[in-house]
Amino acid sequence: MNVEGFRADVLAEPATLAAMLDEYSRRDLPELSGSVVLIGMGSSRFAALSAAAELRRRGVAAVAEYASTGLPTPPGADVTAIAISNSGRTAETVEALARHRGTSRTIAITNFPDRVLAAVADEVLPLLAGEEAGGVSSRSFQTTLALLYLLAGVEAGELRPAVESQDALLSGAADWLDPLIELLAPAHTVYTVAPAERISSALESALMLREGPRVPADATETGDWLHVDVYLSKYPGYRALLFGGSRFDGGVMEWARERASSIVAIGAPVDGAALHVPFAGADDRLVASLVETSAVELLAAEWWSRRLAAGEMP
């Protein structure tokens, strides 16, 4: 992994997304029906969680599952198994899709369509993210999520506003990056909180903080925070990134005010936030899910660079 490569990958995300949407606007995508199971590990599974919610909203019975599960969805003639692996060779994902081959309809989504995952798929959809110099799934996470939305029936035009919004957010980082690091640096753990339909944002952001700067981070769904993470806010110095838009945002902020916790609002404004990182289109859940993680990715790259310079990396 390479910090400057990672930073360059993050800054290239708007152009990568634009090119990917252009390409897929010229392609016919397979139609999904029956039961759909989205299979992956890590960032691939994170994206699948939000995509499965979008499919269910559109009337398709869809689930996202760990490729490593010991209780997988059984193959079936009415099942479409979609395996997602940026590398195209994630062992658990290849094995999971191979179980479906010959019975279920099988689709592989990968950045490397010439690798082993494609060999066990009936259809292959390339991510078109390009080589990631940083060795971290950043551009490929975004194109995975965008491609899954397109498969779910979202029109490319609905996703295009994310390109300009993300470009403006990253170009304007001088306004928010230093204050964000200063606010989060004292925390023992950084918590990331997002609505269920955008849970991929919380999970991916926590992973970026762990994978790059090696900062302890954990993710929670906004409504569930009130049941499982509220207890941690009793610790002095609690810090969280809140990806707004849930009807439960107010409940989180009520506890934050009572316990002097510091909550950063990413995207949508939240009353009482210690810091707000805004971007255009934050009120559109599809646009928000494609843009908001890039703020944390750029944060992770900068924090990683500073920790390396200070000799603080484990």
C-alpha positions in Angstrom: 0.0 0.0 0.0 1.2 3.5 -0.9 -0.1 6.7 0.7 0.6 9.0 -2.2 -0.9 6.5 -4.6 -4.0 6.3 -2.4 -4.3 10.1 -2.4 -4.0 10.2 -6.2 -6.6 7.4 -6.5 -9.1 9.4 -4.4 -8.6 12.6 -6.3 -9.1 10.6 -9.6 -12.5 9.3 -8.4 -14.7 11.9 -10.2 -13.1 11.3 -13.6 -13.2 7.5 -13.1 -16.9 7.6 -12.2 -17.7 9.8 -15.2 -15.9 7.5 -17.6 -17.5 4.4 -16.1 -21.0 6.0 -16.4 -20.3 7.0 -20.0 -19.3 3.5 -20.9 -22.2 1.8 -19.2 -24.7 4.2 -20.8 -23.7 2.5 -24.1 -24.1 -1.1 -22.8 -27.1 -3.3 -22.2 -27.1 -4.6 -18.6 -28.8 -7.9 -17.6 -32.2 -7.6 -16.2 -32.6 -9.0 -12.7 -35.7 -10.9 -11.5 -36.5 -13.8 -9.2 -34.1 -14.0 -6.2 -30.8 -12.1 -6.3 -27.9 -12.8 -3.9 -25.0 -10.4 -3.9 -21.8 -12.1 -2.7 -18.6 -10.5 -1.6 -16.1 -9.7 1.1 -14.9 -6.3 2.5 -15.6 -3.3 0.4 -17.4 -5.4 -2.2 -19.9 -6.6 0.4 -20.3 -3.1 1.8 -21.4 -1.9 -1.6 -23.7 -4.9 -2.0 -25.6 -4.0 1.2 -26.7 -0.6 -0.2 -27.4 -2.1 -3.6 -29.6 -4.9 -2.1 -31.7 -2.3 -0.3 -32.2 -0.5 -3.7 -33.2 -3.7 -5.4 -35.7 -4.5 -2.6 -37.2 -1.0 -2.9 -37.8 -1.8 -6.6 -39.5 -5.1 -5.9 -36.6 -7.5 -6.4 -36.0 -10.1 -3.6 -32.3 -9.3 -2.9 -29.9 -10.1 -0.2 -26.2 -9.4 0.4 -24.1 -12.1 2.0 -20.6 -12.8 3.1 -18.8 -15.0 0.6 -17.4 -16.8 3.6 -20.7 -17.7 5.2 -21.2 -21.2 6.3 -24.9 -21.0 5.5 -25.0 -19.7 1.9 -28.1 -19.1 -0.2 -28.6 -22.4 -2.1 -28.4 -22.4 -5.9 -31.7 -22.4 -7.8 -33.1 -22.0 -11.2 -34.8 -18.7 -10.1 -31.6 -17.4 -8.4 -29.2 -14.9 -9.8 -25.9 -15.0 -8.0 -23.8 -11.9 -8.4 -20.2 -12.2 -7.1 -18.2 -9.0 -6.6 -14.4 -9.0 -6.3 -12.2 -6.0 -7.3 -9.2 -8.3 -7.7 -11.2 -11.0 -9.5 -9.5 -13.7 -7.4 -10.9 -13.3 -3.9 -10.8 -17.0 -2.9 -14.0 -17.0 -0.8 -15.9 -15.2 -3.6 -14.7 -17.4 -6.3 -15.7 -20.5 -4.3 -19.1 -19.1 -3.5 -20.0 -18.3 -7.1 -18.7 -21.7 -8.2 -21.3 -23.3 -6.0 -24.0 -21.6 -8.1 -22.5 -22.3 -11.5 -24.7 -24.6 -13.6 -27.8 -24.1 -11.5 -28.2 -20.4 -10.8 -27.6 -17.6 -13.2 -24.1 -16.3 -12.4 -22.7 -12.8 -12.9 -19.2 -11.6 -12.0 -18.4 -8.0 -11.2 -14.6 -7.3 -11.2 -11.9 -4.9 -12.1 -10.0 -7.8 -13.7 -12.3 -9.7 -16.0 -9.5 -12.0 -17.2 -9.0 -13.6 -13.8 -10.5 -16.7 -12.2 -13.8 -15.2 -11.0 -14.8 -14.7 -14.6 -14.3 -18.4 -15.3 -17.1 -19.4 -13.0 -19.6 -16.8 -14.3 -22.1 -16.8 -17.1 -21.7 -13.0 -17.5 -18.9 -10.6 -16.6 -19.3 -6.9 -15.9 -16.0 -4.9 -15.6 -15.7 -2.2 -12.9 -13.6 0.0 -15.1 -11.9 1.5 -12.1 -8.4 1.2 -13.5 -5.3 0.2 -11.6 -5.3 1.6 -8.0 -1.8 2.8 -7.3 -2.5 3.1 -3.6 -3.4 -0.6 -3.2 -6.6 0.4 -1.5 -10.1 -0.1 -2.9 -11.2 3.5 -3.3 -12.0 4.1 -7.0 -13.2 0.5 -7.3 -15.5 0.8 -4.3 -17.2 3.7 -5.9 -17.6 2.1 -9.3 -18.8 -1.1 -7.7 -21.6 0.8 -6.0 -22.5 2.7 -9.1 -22.5 -0.4 -11.3 -24.8 -2.2 -8.8 -27.2 0.7 -8.8 -27.3 0.6 -12.6 -28.0 -3.2 -12.4 -30.8 -2.4 -9.9 -32.4 -0.2 -12.6 -31.1 3.3 -11.7 -30.6 5.4 -14.7 -27.0 6.7 -15.3 -28.3 10.2 -15.4 -29.5 9.9 -11.8 -25.9 9.2 -10.8 -24.1 11.8 -12.9 -24.6 14.7 -10.4 -22.2 12.8 -8.1 -19.3 13.5 -10.4 -19.5 17.3 -10.1 -20.4 17.2 -6.5 -17.4 14.9 -5.6 -15.0 17.0 -7.7 -16.1 20.2 -5.8 -15.8 18.5 -2.4 -12.3 17.2 -3.1 -11.2 20.5 -4.7 -12.4 22.4 -1.7 -10.6 20.2 0.9 -8.6 23.1 2.1 -11.8 24.4 3.8 -12.5 21.3 5.8 -9.6 18.8 5.9 -7.4 20.3 8.6 -10.2 21.1 11.0 -11.5 17.6 10.5 -8.2 16.0 11.4 -7.8 18.3 14.4 -11.2 17.3 15.7 -10.7 13.6 15.3 -7.0 13.2 16.2 -7.6 13.0 20.0 -10.2 10.2 19.7 -9.3 6.7 20.7 -11.8 5.4 18.2 -13.6 7.2 15.4 -17.2 6.0 14.9 -19.0 6.2 11.6 -22.8 6.3 11.4 -25.1 6.1 8.4 -28.7 5.2 7.5 -29.4 1.6 6.7 -29.9 2.4 3.0 -26.4 3.9 2.9 -24.7 1.6 5.4 -22.0 1.1 2.9 -20.8 4.6 3.6 -20.2 4.0 7.3 -18.6 0.6 6.7 -16.3 1.7 3.9 -15.3 4.9 5.8 -14.4 2.9 9.0 -12.3 0.5 6.8 -10.4 3.4 5.2 -9.4 4.7 8.6 -8.3 1.3 9.7 -6.6 0.3 6.5 -4.7 3.6 5.8 -3.7 5.5 8.9 -4.4 2.5 11.2 -6.8 4.5 13.2 -9.3 2.4 15.3 -12.8 2.9 13.7 -16.1 1.2 13.8 -19.4 1.6 11.9 -23.0 1.7 13.1 -26.4 2.2 11.4 -28.0 5.4 12.6 -31.2 4.0 14.2 -29.3 1.1 15.7 -26.8 3.6 17.2 -29.5 4.5 19.7 -29.6 0.8 20.8 -26.0 -0.4 20.6 -23.5 2.6 20.5 -25.2 5.2 22.6 -23.4 3.7 25.6 -20.0 4.5 24.2 -20.9 8.2 24.0 -20.5 8.3 27.8 -16.8 8.2 27.4 -15.2 11.7 27.3 -13.9 12.6 23.9 -16.3 10.5 21.9 -16.0 11.4 18.2 -18.2 10.3 15.3 -18.8 11.0 11.6 -22.5 11.2 10.9 -23.7 10.7 7.3 -27.0 12.5 7.6 -30.4 11.8 6.2 -31.8 9.3 8.7 -35.0 10.2 10.7 -32.9 9.1 13.7 -30.2 11.8 13.3 -32.0 14.0 15.9 -31.9 11.1 18.5 -28.1 10.8 18.0 -27.6 14.5 18.3 -29.7 14.6 21.5 -27.4 12.2 23.2 -24.4 13.9 21.8 -25.4 17.3 23.3 -26.2 15.7 26.7 -22.8 14.0 26.8 -20.6 16.6 25.2 -19.8 14.3 22.3 -18.4 15.7 19.1 -20.3 14.7 15.9 -19.1 15.7 12.4 -21.9 16.0 9.8 -20.8 14.7 6.4 -23.0 16.0 3.6 -26.4 16.9 5.1 -26.3 19.6 7.9 -27.2 18.4 11.4 -28.1 20.7 14.2 -25.4 20.7 16.9 -22.6 19.2 14.8 -19.1 20.2 15.9 -18.1 20.4 12.2 -20.0 20.3 8.9 -18.4 19.0 5.6 -21.0 19.9 3.0 -21.4 18.9 -0.6 -24.0 19.4 -3.3 -26.6 16.7 -3.6 -26.3 15.5 -0.1 -30.1 15.3 0.1 -30.1 12.7 -2.7 -29.4 9.3 -1.2 -27.8 7.9 -4.4 -25.6 10.9 -5.0 -24.7 11.0 -1.3 -23.6 7.4 -1.2 -21.3 7.9 -4.1 -19.7 11.1 -2.8 -19.6 11.0 1.0 -17.0 8.3 1.4 -14.4 10.3 -0.6 -14.3 12.9 2.2 -13.2 10.2 4.6 -10.8 8.6 2.0 -9.0 12.0 1.6 -9.0 12.3 5.4 -7.5 8.9 5.7 -4.8 9.7 3.1 -3.8 12.9 4.8 -3.9 11.4 8.3 -1.8 8.4 7.1 0.8 10.8 5.6 1.1 12.8 8.8 1.3 9.6 11.0 4.1 8.3 8.7 6.0 11.6 8.9 5.7 11.6 12.7 6.8 7.9 13.0 3.4 7.0 14.6 2.5 4.1 12.3 2.5 0.6 13.9 
